[in-house]
């Protein structure tokens, strides 16, 4: 899941603009720790790069408060959803320390960070026109959020080395699809060069 994927699938090249970009850190929660831990250093590096470039950072937390908000995920996951208030629903410790205020946390109960949340409103309020997507799972919440951001008119940058999922095939398939029609691919090195100039 390294930067070679950026070059492998890249169909268009563009750098994010720190003046109009925001970072979306998707679902770095205990429930997904087996996928999140291997990319943790790259996630933390990306957050640091964005903070140093004055790029606002938003975090999502996937959880369900009652059976009425399970939707199709309840069926798809055979009822095994992330329940609010459980250890699984908590942001992993290393990321929790990066959350500096309540406005940065987006609570969601489906794959998209935009569905029934105030994310779009909050981004538009601060003049964001580009989003950088990192986190888990590459092919579910990250991909759905990236696609919906594109449809809503945001320019999308998708990380190849700070996203992860269940296996390499699903990860690579998402990168190929997004690069074809929805997102510019980036990695930590590209973000460091484009946002910090080094």
Secondary structure, 3 states (H helix, E strand, C coil): CCCHHHHHHCCCCCCCCCCCEEEEEECCEHHHHHHHHHHHHHHHHHHHHHHHCCCEEEEEEECECCHHHCHHHHHHCCCCCCECCCHHHCECHHHHCCCCCHHHEEEECCCCCCCCCCHHHHHHHCCCCEEEEEEECHHHHHHHHHHHHHHCCCEEEEEEEEEECCCHHHHHHHHHHHHHHCCEEECHHHHHHHHHCC
